[in-house]
Amino acid sequence: MSEVLDFAKQLIAAPSVTPATGAVFDALEAMLVPLGFAIHRFRRGDGPEGSDEAPVENLFAIRRGPEGSKHFAFAGHLDVVPPGEGWASDPFEPTTRGELLHGRGAVDMKSAIAAMVRAVADVPQDAGTISFIITGDEEGPALHGTRALIDYMNAEGIQPDLCLVGEPTSVNRLGDMMKIGRRGSVNIWITVDGTQGHVAYPHLADNPIPKLVAILSELDALMLDTGTEWFQPSNLEITDLEVGNTAHNVIPAQAKARISIRFNDLHTGSSLSERVCAIAERHGGRALPIISGEPFLTEPGAFSNMLAAAIEAETGIKPEQSTTGGTSDARFLRAVCPVIEFGLCNATMHKRDEAVAIADLDTLARIYTRVALAALEGH
C-alpha cells in the first residue's frame, strides 16, 4: 500500500460531516508532526449543533525553512457533505474495489490532503517554509473556517507567498484542468407583504403574489453580461418560491422567493445586491442579500506556469486554466496571496459511492512535490 493511499484511508475512516471536529484532525496531526510541522488547532463558533454557529475545528501547521526563504502553503478542508443512503459499503469505511478507493471524502477532498502530506516528505526543510491551512467548515456556512485561519495567520504575522488549494478540479483525467479563479456568489431573499383577505372581497385585501411575480419576471429577464476573457457569463437563478397558503379561498398575507447569482469580475456582490433591492422595492417588496464570495482571478503567469509544468511532467497533459464551477475557500485565501486550485477528478464528489482512482493518488503527490519545490525556488 502506498503512503498516500494509507493516509487517505485514515482520513476517510474518521467521520467528519460538516462542521468537522476531533478525530479527523487528530489523524492529520499525527501525519504532520513526524515531518517536522508545528501544529496549532483551535475551534470557533459556540452555537448549538446544526446551527451556523456550531463549533468548527481548524488546523494550521507550519514547517519553517531558513530565515528569509519563501513560504508555500497547501490549503483544504477535512469536512465532508452528509453521505446519504444507498452506498454499496459504509461511506466512512474506506473500501478498495478494483482500481478505485471508495468513501465519503475520497475525492472532496481527503485524498488530496493525503497527497499533500506525502508531497512535503520529499521537500527538504532547507528548501523553504511550508504550511497547511486546513478547515472543518468548507462544505457548511464557512463562517468559522478559513476566515478564522486567515485571522490567526494575520495575528501571527504569517504570510505565504503562494497557496495551492487541493479542490477536485480535474474533469476527465487527472491534470486536465486547474482553477485560476472563481465567480462570486450572492443569495438574495425577497419578501412581499400584503393584506390577508377573502378571495371574493379582493378590495379588502392586498395580494402579494402578483407583485412577487412582477419582481421575478423583471429579474429573470436581466442580461447581466456576456462573459469576459476568463469568465463565463454571470447568471441569475430563481431557486425558491414560498407562499404557504393552504386555503383555496384566502388571499395570502405574504409571498417569498430566493434567487442565487453567480457573477464574474464585471460585478461585485454589493452592486448586484443594490440592483436587485431596487427592483424589489419598485414593486413593493424588499430584499435581503447575503454575499458568500467575490470573484477573483489569479492572472496566468509564473504560478500557473509552474503548476502546469509539474502537471505535464507527471501526466503528459497540458492543463486548461479555468474559472468555472462553484465557490471554494480560495475566495478567502486570495486576499492573502496568489491562489490556484488543483486536485483530483471531480466526477463523483458529493455523490453516493464517491471514489478516486488509486493510481491518481501517488501521481497527485508527485505533482504537489514538484510545484512546492518550484515555488520555494522562486521559478
FIMISE-164160 format. One record per residue (C-alpha): chain; x, y negated, z negated; residue in one letter. Coordinates in nm, 4 decimals. Last residue first. Layout:
// FIMISE-164160
["A" [X Y Z] "a"]
...
//
This chain:
// FIMISE-164160
["A" [1.0874 -2.9734 1.0523] "h"]
["A" [1.1113 -3.1019 0.6944] "g"]
["A" [1.2936 -2.8023 0.5513] "e"]
["A" [1.0165 -2.7640 0.2976] "l"]
["A" [0.7541 -2.7700 0.5728] "a"]
["A" [0.9429 -2.5159 0.7846] "a"]
["A" [0.9843 -2.2798 0.4876] "l"]
["A" [0.6163 -2.3112 0.3962] "a"]
["A" [0.5115 -2.2600 0.7599] "v"]
["A" [0.7154 -1.9428 0.7932] "r"]
["A" [0.6036 -1.7953 0.4618] "t"]
["A" [0.2391 -1.8633 0.5433] "y"]
["A" [0.2757 -1.6912 0.8794] "i"]
["A" [0.4390 -1.3916 0.7099] "r"]
["A" [0.1538 -1.3702 0.4596] "a"]
["A" [-0.1019 -1.3858 0.7410] "l"]
["A" [0.0670 -1.0966 0.9192] "t"]
["A" [0.0700 -0.8965 0.5965] "d"]
["A" [-0.3049 -0.9372 0.5580] "l"]
["A" [-0.4008 -0.9067 0.9237] "d"]
["A" [-0.3282 -0.5337 0.9353] "a"]
["A" [-0.5923 -0.4747 0.6686] "i"]
["A" [-0.8630 -0.6221 0.8907] "a"]
["A" [-1.0952 -0.8080 0.6554] "v"]
["A" [-1.4457 -0.7155 0.5434] "a"]
["A" [-1.7703 -0.8611 0.4096] "e"]
["A" [-2.0180 -0.5735 0.3678] "d"]
["A" [-2.3140 -0.8153 0.3495] "r"]
["A" [-2.2241 -1.1558 0.4880] "k"]
["A" [-2.0784 -1.4677 0.3262] "h"]
["A" [-1.7710 -1.4346 0.5495] "m"]
["A" [-1.8078 -1.1573 0.8067] "t"]
["A" [-1.6966 -1.3268 1.1305] "a"]
["A" [-1.4432 -1.5598 0.9645] "n"]
["A" [-1.1150 -1.4204 1.0898] "c"]
["A" [-0.8419 -1.5049 0.8387] "l"]
["A" [-0.6755 -1.8321 0.7490] "g"]
["A" [-0.5782 -2.1833 0.8435] "f"]
["A" [-0.6817 -2.5243 0.7150] "e"]
["A" [-0.4741 -2.8387 0.7572] "i"]
["A" [-0.4002 -3.1165 0.5073] "v"]
["A" [-0.1952 -3.4389 0.5176] "p"]
["A" [-0.1570 -3.5682 0.1602] "c"]
["A" [-0.3620 -3.6531 -0.1496] "v"]
["A" [-0.6750 -3.8104 0.0018] "a"]
["A" [-0.6965 -3.5179 0.2471] "r"]
["A" [-0.7340 -3.2946 -0.0574] "l"]
["A" [-1.0955 -3.3967 -0.1086] "f"]
["A" [-1.2286 -3.3118 0.2386] "r"]
["A" [-0.9918 -3.0135 0.2401] "a"]
["A" [-1.2322 -2.8740 -0.0169] "d"]
["A" [-1.4371 -2.7378 0.2700] "s"]
["A" [-1.7121 -2.8661 0.4980] "t"]
["A" [-1.8863 -2.6854 0.7783] "g"]
["A" [-1.7676 -2.5806 1.1209] "g"]
["A" [-1.5769 -2.7523 1.3986] "t"]
["A" [-1.2690 -2.9751 1.3670] "t"]
["A" [-1.0420 -2.7715 1.5938] "s"]
["A" [-0.6811 -2.7192 1.6981] "q"]
["A" [-0.6746 -2.4020 1.9087] "e"]
["A" [-0.3995 -2.1625 1.8139] "p"]
["A" [-0.1246 -2.0423 2.0506] "k"]
["A" [-0.1248 -1.6669 2.0056] "i"]
["A" [0.1802 -1.4381 2.0097] "g"]
["A" [0.0790 -1.3200 1.6639] "t"]
["A" [0.3810 -1.3729 1.4352] "e"]
["A" [0.5818 -1.6356 1.6266] "a"]
["A" [0.2627 -1.7947 1.7599] "e"]
["A" [0.1268 -1.8508 1.4113] "i"]
["A" [0.4521 -1.9987 1.2806] "a"]
["A" [0.4812 -2.2277 1.5847] "a"]
["A" [0.1210 -2.3429 1.5432] "a"]
["A" [0.1865 -2.4223 1.1773] "l"]
["A" [0.4989 -2.6212 1.2656] "m"]
["A" [0.3106 -2.8083 1.5396] "n"]
["A" [0.0118 -2.8849 1.3167] "s"]
["A" [0.2445 -3.0427 1.0608] "f"]
["A" [0.4620 -3.2354 1.3092] "a"]
["A" [0.1800 -3.3776 1.5183] "g"]
["A" [-0.1917 -3.3481 1.5706] "p"]
["A" [-0.3659 -3.6144 1.3613] "e"]
["A" [-0.5006 -3.4790 1.0352] "t"]
["A" [-0.8628 -3.5790 1.0806] "l"]
["A" [-1.1244 -3.6551 0.8186] "f"]
["A" [-1.4999 -3.6848 0.7959] "p"]
["A" [-1.6497 -3.7896 0.4623] "e"]
["A" [-1.7864 -3.5413 0.2118] "g"]
["A" [-2.0795 -3.4486 -0.0112] "s"]
["A" [-2.2752 -3.7710 0.0276] "i"]
["A" [-2.6017 -3.7583 -0.1664] "i"]
["A" [-2.8766 -3.9770 -0.0217] "p"]
["A" [-3.2083 -4.0642 -0.1905] "l"]
["A" [-3.4674 -4.2056 0.0491] "a"]
["A" [-3.7848 -4.4061 0.0005] "r"]
["A" [-4.1086 -4.4190 0.1929] "g"]
["A" [-4.3451 -4.6833 0.3281] "g"]
["A" [-4.2728 -4.6531 0.6979] "h"]
["A" [-4.0106 -4.9281 0.7096] "r"]
["A" [-3.8669 -4.7953 0.3843] "e"]
["A" [-3.7871 -4.4583 0.5399] "a"]
["A" [-3.6208 -4.6161 0.8437] "i"]
["A" [-3.4101 -4.8460 0.6236] "a"]
["A" [-3.3066 -4.5564 0.3987] "c"]
["A" [-3.1985 -4.3545 0.7021] "v"]
["A" [-2.9730 -4.6335 0.8278] "r"]
["A" [-2.8298 -4.7039 0.4839] "e"]
["A" [-2.7464 -4.3368 0.4389] "s"]
["A" [-2.5773 -4.3256 0.7788] "l"]
["A" [-2.3560 -4.6233 0.6929] "s"]
["A" [-2.2769 -4.4848 0.3475] "s"]
["A" [-2.1749 -4.1396 0.4692] "g"]
["A" [-1.9422 -4.2994 0.7172] "t"]
["A" [-1.9696 -4.2960 1.0935] "h"]
["A" [-1.7633 -4.2776 1.4125] "l"]
["A" [-1.5469 -4.0229 1.2319] "d"]
["A" [-1.7913 -3.7388 1.2891] "n"]
["A" [-2.1171 -3.6541 1.1183] "f"]
["A" [-2.3056 -3.3603 0.9757] "r"]
["A" [-2.6445 -3.4935 0.8663] "i"]
["A" [-2.8878 -3.2995 0.6485] "s"]
["A" [-3.2519 -3.3922 0.6017] "i"]
["A" [-3.4969 -3.3312 0.3210] "r"]
["A" [-3.8709 -3.3922 0.3131] "a"]
["A" [-4.1349 -3.4956 0.0630] "k"]
["A" [-4.5060 -3.5777 0.0548] "a"]
["A" [-4.7009 -3.7300 -0.2347] "q"]
["A" [-5.0522 -3.7928 -0.3601] "a"]
["A" [-5.2221 -3.5317 -0.1466] "p"]
["A" [-5.5560 -3.5827 0.0328] "i"]
["A" [-5.7776 -3.3113 -0.1070] "v"]
["A" [-6.0293 -3.0968 0.0796] "n"]
["A" [-5.8151 -2.7989 0.1728] "h"]
["A" [-5.6667 -2.7595 -0.1763] "a"]
["A" [-5.3231 -2.6027 -0.2294] "t"]
["A" [-5.1235 -2.9190 -0.1575] "n"]
["A" [-4.7563 -2.8595 -0.2249] "g"]
["A" [-4.6416 -3.1293 0.0142] "v"]
["A" [-4.2893 -3.0180 0.0940] "e"]
["A" [-4.0821 -3.0233 0.4111] "l"]
["A" [-3.7218 -2.9002 0.4293] "d"]
["A" [-3.4122 -2.8920 0.6502] "t"]
["A" [-3.4667 -3.1652 0.9075] "i"]
["A" [-3.1383 -3.1723 1.0987] "e"]
["A" [-2.9225 -3.4655 1.2044] "l"]
["A" [-2.6245 -3.4002 1.4286] "n"]
["A" [-2.2954 -3.5769 1.4936] "s"]
["A" [-2.1438 -3.4976 1.8295] "p"]
["A" [-1.8313 -3.2763 1.8352] "q"]
["A" [-1.5079 -3.4190 1.7004] "f"]
["A" [-1.1517 -3.4396 1.8329] "w"]
["A" [-1.1827 -3.6765 2.1290] "e"]
["A" [-1.5151 -3.8133 2.0090] "t"]
["A" [-1.8777 -3.6997 2.0076] "g"]
["A" [-2.1882 -3.8140 2.1913] "t"]
["A" [-2.3270 -4.0345 1.9155] "d"]
["A" [-2.6137 -4.0689 1.6660] "l"]
["A" [-2.8952 -4.0051 1.9093] "m"]
["A" [-3.1982 -4.0581 1.6864] "l"]
["A" [-3.5248 -3.8967 1.7929] "a"]
["A" [-3.5412 -3.6691 1.4872] "d"]
["A" [-3.5107 -3.9712 1.2588] "l"]
["A" [-3.8004 -4.1526 1.4241] "e"]
["A" [-4.0193 -3.8423 1.4105] "s"]
["A" [-3.9175 -3.7756 1.0508] "l"]
["A" [-4.0239 -4.1223 0.9387] "i"]
["A" [-4.3511 -4.1065 1.1342] "a"]
["A" [-4.4283 -3.7627 0.9881] "v"]
["A" [-4.3626 -3.8996 0.6396] "l"]
["A" [-4.6080 -4.1837 0.7004] "k"]
["A" [-4.8657 -3.9429 0.8412] "p"]
["A" [-4.8231 -3.7255 0.5263] "i"]
["A" [-4.8598 -3.9988 0.2620] "p"]
["A" [-5.2425 -4.0117 0.2811] "n"]
["A" [-5.3793 -4.3158 0.0925] "d"]
["A" [-5.7148 -4.2626 -0.0767] "a"]
["A" [-6.0467 -4.4437 -0.1233] "l"]
["A" [-6.0841 -4.5176 0.2479] "h"]
["A" [-6.0234 -4.1465 0.3117] "p"]
["A" [-6.3563 -4.0537 0.1487] "y"]
["A" [-6.4409 -3.7144 0.3001] "a"]
["A" [-6.0805 -3.5980 0.2443] "v"]
["A" [-6.1213 -3.6575 -0.1275] "h"]
["A" [-5.8417 -3.8520 -0.2944] "g"]
["A" [-5.4797 -3.8734 -0.4001] "q"]
["A" [-5.3010 -4.2007 -0.3424] "t"]
["A" [-4.9740 -4.2057 -0.1554] "g"]
["A" [-4.6049 -4.1730 -0.2276] "d"]
["A" [-4.3500 -4.0925 0.0426] "v"]
["A" [-4.0259 -3.9201 -0.0561] "t"]
["A" [-3.7125 -3.8546 0.1491] "i"]
["A" [-3.4171 -3.6534 0.0158] "w"]
["A" [-3.0937 -3.7101 0.2065] "i"]
["A" [-2.8019 -3.4707 0.2479] "n"]
["A" [-2.4720 -3.6106 0.3728] "v"]
["A" [-2.1825 -3.4238 0.5309] "s"]
["A" [-1.8620 -3.5333 0.6998] "g"]
["A" [-1.7047 -3.3558 0.9935] "r"]
["A" [-1.3859 -3.1618 0.9418] "r"]
["A" [-1.0228 -3.1960 1.0395] "g"]
["A" [-0.7144 -3.0133 1.1606] "i"]
["A" [-0.8807 -2.6713 1.1455] "k"]
["A" [-0.6760 -2.3842 1.2849] "m"]
["A" [-0.7910 -2.1415 1.5516] "m"]
["A" [-0.6736 -1.8305 1.7409] "d"]
["A" [-0.4351 -1.7085 1.4736] "g"]
["A" [-0.6093 -1.3942 1.3559] "l"]
["A" [-0.8318 -1.2856 1.6405] "r"]
["A" [-1.1923 -1.3623 1.7349] "n"]
["A" [-1.2670 -1.6653 1.5193] "v"]
["A" [-0.9809 -1.7709 1.2916] "s"]
["A" [-1.0612 -2.0417 1.0363] "t"]
["A" [-1.1016 -1.8390 0.7166] "p"]
["A" [-1.0077 -2.1044 0.4573] "e"]
["A" [-0.6486 -2.0880 0.3319] "g"]
["A" [-0.5906 -2.4591 0.2749] "v"]
["A" [-0.2405 -2.5820 0.3639] "l"]
["A" [-0.1119 -2.8973 0.1956] "c"]
["A" [0.1730 -3.1313 0.2879] "l"]
["A" [0.3959 -3.3751 0.0960] "d"]
["A" [0.2615 -3.2744 -0.2437] "p"]
["A" [0.2370 -3.5482 -0.5095] "q"]
["A" [0.2409 -3.4652 -0.8803] "i"]
["A" [0.2431 -3.7728 -1.1050] "g"]
["A" [0.0897 -3.5817 -1.3953] "e"]
["A" [-0.2254 -3.7952 -1.4060] "a"]
["A" [-0.2543 -3.7773 -1.0281] "n"]
["A" [-0.2201 -3.3995 -1.0346] "m"]
["A" [-0.4882 -3.3679 -1.3025] "y"]
["A" [-0.7281 -3.5932 -1.1125] "d"]
["A" [-0.6613 -3.3856 -0.7999] "i"]
["A" [-0.7461 -3.0695 -0.9929] "l"]
["A" [-1.0706 -3.2293 -1.1125] "a"]
["A" [-1.1620 -3.3085 -0.7510] "r"]
["A" [-1.0732 -2.9532 -0.6556] "t"]
["A" [-1.3239 -2.8100 -0.8989] "g"]
["A" [-1.5638 -2.9985 -1.1254] "h"]
["A" [-1.8172 -3.1331 -0.8772] "l"]
["A" [-1.7860 -2.8751 -0.6015] "a"]
["A" [-2.1628 -2.8022 -0.6235] "p"]
["A" [-2.1039 -2.4323 -0.5534] "g"]
["A" [-1.8919 -2.2441 -0.2985] "e"]
["A" [-1.5846 -2.4494 -0.3873] "e"]
["A" [-1.6045 -2.4248 -0.7648] "d"]
["A" [-1.3521 -2.1785 -0.9088] "g"]
["A" [-1.0534 -2.3826 -0.7990] "t"]
["A" [-0.6959 -2.3181 -0.6899] "i"]
["A" [-0.4245 -2.5735 -0.6105] "i"]
["A" [-0.1072 -2.3643 -0.5828] "f"]
["A" [0.2306 -2.5372 -0.5771] "s"]
["A" [0.5660 -2.5062 -0.4046] "i"]
["A" [0.8726 -2.7238 -0.4624] "t"]
["A" [1.1804 -2.6906 -0.2443] "g"]
["A" [1.4130 -2.4469 -0.0690] "a"]
["A" [1.6041 -2.3896 -0.3952] "d"]
["A" [1.3266 -2.1602 -0.5139] "q"]
["A" [1.3800 -1.9309 -0.2178] "p"]
["A" [1.0630 -1.8643 -0.0117] "v"]
["A" [1.0073 -1.4916 0.0405] "d"]
["A" [0.8049 -1.4451 -0.2786] "a"]
["A" [0.6101 -1.7506 -0.1661] "v"]
["A" [0.4387 -1.5501 0.1078] "a"]
["A" [0.3166 -1.2732 -0.1212] "r"]
["A" [0.1252 -1.5240 -0.3319] "v"]
["A" [-0.0102 -1.6980 -0.0222] "m"]
["A" [-0.1240 -1.3651 0.1225] "a"]
["A" [-0.3187 -1.2888 -0.1967] "a"]
["A" [-0.4769 -1.6347 -0.1698] "i"]
["A" [-0.5780 -1.5487 0.1871] "a"]
["A" [-0.7228 -1.2175 0.0690] "s"]
["A" [-0.9323 -1.3983 -0.1933] "k"]
["A" [-1.1009 -1.6279 0.0546] "m"]
["A" [-1.3572 -1.6023 0.1978] "d"]
["A" [-1.2418 -1.2954 0.3897] "v"]
["A" [-1.2230 -1.0219 0.1259] "a"]
["A" [-1.4271 -1.2443 -0.1060] "g"]
["A" [-1.7030 -0.9903 -0.1608] "r"]
["A" [-1.5519 -0.6534 -0.0777] "g"]
["A" [-1.4414 -0.4411 0.2162] "h"]
["A" [-1.0878 -0.3775 0.3402] "l"]
["A" [-1.0864 -0.2621 0.7018] "l"]
["A" [-0.8794 -0.0295 0.9205] "e"]
["A" [-1.0826 0.2828 0.8422] "g"]
["A" [-1.2839 0.2226 0.5282] "r"]
["A" [-1.0971 0.0591 0.2428] "t"]
["A" [-1.3006 -0.0347 -0.0636] "t"]
["A" [-1.2561 -0.3166 -0.3124] "p"]
["A" [-1.5098 -0.2639 -0.5947] "e"]
["A" [-1.6764 -0.6004 -0.6369] "f"]
["A" [-1.9175 -0.5550 -0.3454] "p"]
["A" [-2.0072 -0.2033 -0.4687] "d"]
["A" [-2.0345 0.0058 -0.1548] "s"]
["A" [-2.2510 0.0166 0.1605] "a"]
["A" [-2.3938 -0.3194 0.0568] "w"]
["A" [-2.7715 -0.3626 0.0671] "g"]
["A" [-2.8333 -0.6458 -0.1762] "e"]
["A" [-2.6910 -0.9924 -0.2262] "g"]
["A" [-2.3220 -1.0654 -0.2730] "p"]
["A" [-2.3528 -1.4003 -0.4522] "p"]
["A" [-2.1105 -1.6532 -0.2998] "v"]
["A" [-1.7471 -1.6380 -0.4046] "v"]
["A" [-1.5224 -1.8276 -0.6443] "d"]
["A" [-1.1453 -1.7909 -0.6140] "l"]
["A" [-1.0815 -2.1078 -0.4165] "h"]
["A" [-0.8013 -2.2451 -0.2015] "g"]
["A" [-0.4914 -2.4572 -0.1805] "a"]
["A" [-0.1257 -2.3996 -0.0938] "f"]
["A" [0.1029 -2.6958 -0.1548] "a"]
["A" [0.4426 -2.7886 -0.0096] "f"]
["A" [0.6728 -3.0262 -0.2009] "h"]
["A" [0.9961 -3.1585 -0.0506] "k"]
["A" [1.3170 -3.1736 -0.2485] "s"]
["A" [1.4169 -3.4791 -0.4518] "g"]
["A" [1.5355 -3.2823 -0.7529] "e"]
["A" [1.5771 -2.9172 -0.6621] "p"]
["A" [1.2691 -2.6967 -0.6449] "g"]
["A" [0.9792 -2.6801 -0.8843] "r"]
["A" [0.7464 -2.3846 -0.8995] "r"]
["A" [0.3959 -2.5126 -0.9627] "i"]
["A" [0.0626 -2.3607 -1.0541] "a"]
["A" [-0.2674 -2.5468 -1.0907] "f"]
["A" [-0.5665 -2.3401 -1.1913] "l"]
["A" [-0.9300 -2.4418 -1.2248] "n"]
["A" [-1.2215 -2.2975 -1.4211] "e"]
["A" [-1.5756 -2.4273 -1.3878] "v"]
["A" [-1.8260 -2.4731 -1.6719] "p"]
["A" [-2.1886 -2.5348 -1.5663] "a"]
["A" [-2.2636 -2.8997 -1.4795] "e"]
["A" [-2.4449 -2.8231 -1.1534] "d"]
["A" [-2.6741 -2.5986 -1.3569] "s"]
["A" [-2.6944 -2.2182 -1.3444] "g"]
["A" [-2.5310 -2.1675 -1.6822] "e"]
["A" [-2.5918 -2.4642 -1.9099] "p"]
["A" [-2.3785 -2.7790 -1.8870] "g"]
["A" [-2.0281 -2.8435 -2.0149] "d"]
["A" [-1.8287 -2.9003 -1.6994] "g"]
["A" [-1.4541 -2.8762 -1.6518] "r"]
["A" [-1.2201 -2.5952 -1.7431] "r"]
["A" [-0.8417 -2.5833 -1.7531] "f"]
["A" [-0.5518 -2.3697 -1.6385] "r"]
["A" [-0.1918 -2.4886 -1.6030] "h"]
["A" [0.0611 -2.2337 -1.4836] "i"]
["A" [0.4379 -2.2691 -1.4432] "a"]
["A" [0.5470 -2.0561 -1.1493] "f"]
["A" [0.8636 -1.8472 -1.1477] "g"]
["A" [0.7563 -1.5614 -0.9225] "l"]
["A" [0.6838 -1.3392 -1.2248] "p"]
["A" [0.4241 -1.6001 -1.3360] "v"]
["A" [0.2377 -1.6008 -1.0041] "l"]
["A" [0.0826 -1.2538 -0.9950] "m"]
["A" [-0.0292 -1.2529 -1.3588] "a"]
["A" [-0.1796 -1.5984 -1.3084] "e"]
["A" [-0.3844 -1.4671 -1.0174] "l"]
["A" [-0.5270 -1.1802 -1.2228] "a"]
["A" [-0.6079 -1.4010 -1.5219] "d"]
["A" [-0.7811 -1.6399 -1.2838] "f"]
["A" [-1.0030 -1.3556 -1.1628] "v"]
["A" [-1.0701 -1.2540 -1.5223] "a"]
["A" [-1.1945 -1.5871 -1.6560] "g"]
["A" [-1.4003 -1.8399 -1.4674] "t"]
["A" [-1.5806 -1.8701 -1.1360] "a"]
["A" [-1.8733 -2.1034 -1.0659] "p"]
["A" [-1.9509 -1.9368 -0.8290] "t"]
["A" [-1.9638 -1.5587 -0.8268] "v"]
["A" [-1.6299 -1.4378 -0.9565] "s"]
["A" [-1.6255 -1.0617 -1.0004] "p"]
["A" [-1.2653 -0.9447 -1.0615] "a"]
["A" [-1.2176 -0.6438 -0.8312] "a"]
["A" [-1.1800 -0.8781 -0.5329] "i"]
["A" [-0.8727 -1.0369 -0.6938] "l"]
["A" [-0.7012 -0.7063 -0.7700] "q"]
["A" [-0.7834 -0.5715 -0.4248] "k"]
["A" [-0.6311 -0.8776 -0.2577] "a"]
["A" [-0.3121 -0.8396 -0.4630] "f"]
["A" [-0.2788 -0.4721 -0.3629] "d"]
["A" [-0.3428 -0.5522 0.0026] "l"]
["A" [-0.0846 -0.8303 -0.0080] "v"]
["A" [0.1657 -0.6041 -0.1810] "e"]
["A" [0.1332 -0.3435 0.0917] "s"]
["A" [0.0000 0.0000 0.0000] "m"]
//
